[in-house]
Amino acid sequence: LPLLHRYVRVRKETLGLDDIHMYDLYVPMVAEFDRTYTYEEAKAIVTEGLAPLGEEYGKILREGFENRWVDVYENEGKRSGAYSWGVYGSHPYVLMNFHGTLNDVFTLAHEMGHSIHSYYSDAAQPYVYAGYKIFVAEVASTCNEALLIRHLLNRTEETQEKRYLINHFLESFRGTLFRQTMFAEFEAAAHRKAQEGETLTASALGELYHKLNEDYFGPEMVVDPEIDYEWERIPHFYTPFYVYQYATGFSAAVAISSRILSGDETALAGYKKFLQGGCSLPPIDLLKLCGVDMSTTKPVDEALKVFGELLEEFCRL
Ligand SMILES: [Zn+2]
């Protein structure tokens, strides 16, 4: 948490605020780049960024791009957002609503991560073992994002662009690792109260949520009373014990991407086995194939170290 407290402090200073409120977290610290990308450019950037995953991965990626796996643009009656879906026996499909922002480029890398995970598992596993479990569901997608950010940071010398990119990644960390862990704590505490026979009232849950926001965001943050109601609008709380896996999956993905970028051949070979694994092994064992042991604190510690380093680089720039 000290790292998150420091992030809040840096954000407050960068935005030039006297007081920082929760809603100030959602403003970019660097004025939005008016740079936009065509879909052709986005495909090229994603292909370059994922090159460290090897030739075979690149081939599957191109196969997807060239064979219309992706429904790219908005259309009448089309739903919003983005996701990857499919059925066993056919290649996966990606739904996108591409507008050409940097975020959209990351979304393309993310969703193709899901698709290629499905593609590998479907090819290697019988139907019953092909679907992957939620504990590993966001690993391949987030690993792609982590590789892409490294690629984009390496290819620019422009300070503002670097700061913008780091801001983007720090926000993913905050939203995925810190925030979802806070959600998980809230959820565990609420279930505990119920088990102990306490009456769950909206005000008691609001109080619990308020306190967690104070602990997580630290002394600089002004935690307004309105935030007490935020838990009510988080749809994932209606699916018990779902949120924690964003934080564990993100940590595992950051660890895997660092190992792959260090040029470790065994990491890449292990990662391919993981992608092919579906649910043929328990999730913890699947991740051990990539050299990541989620039964220890190491992957989380390492991910937090990356957060700290990027925060320092942001300040330096
Ligand atoms: Zn995803």
Residues whose N, C-alpha, C, O or C-beta is under 5 A from the ligand:
A	BS01	ZN	S141
